Amino acid sequence: MFQNDQEIAHLFDKLKARYGKLHVLVHSVAYAPAEELKVDFVQTTREGFRIAHDVSVYSLIAVARAAAL
């Protein structure tokens, strides 16, 4: 999961070392805790929602930042 900025930076360092400058970034990460997907939408917990947004949405910012450096 894309929740650890140091792991993301390490991944992009390895990609840049192997391929050089990146010209395209595709972001298609989507995640929610499995238990949140087993209940009705209106039963989604605040913590489950936070995790889903952190991984599914904020990860775009994190990977774009790492790609741009």
Buried (B, 14 or more C-beta within 10 A) or exposed (E): EBEEEEEBBEBBEEEBEEEEEEEEEEBEBEBBBEEBEEEEEEEBEEEBEEBBEBBBEEBBEBBEEBBEE
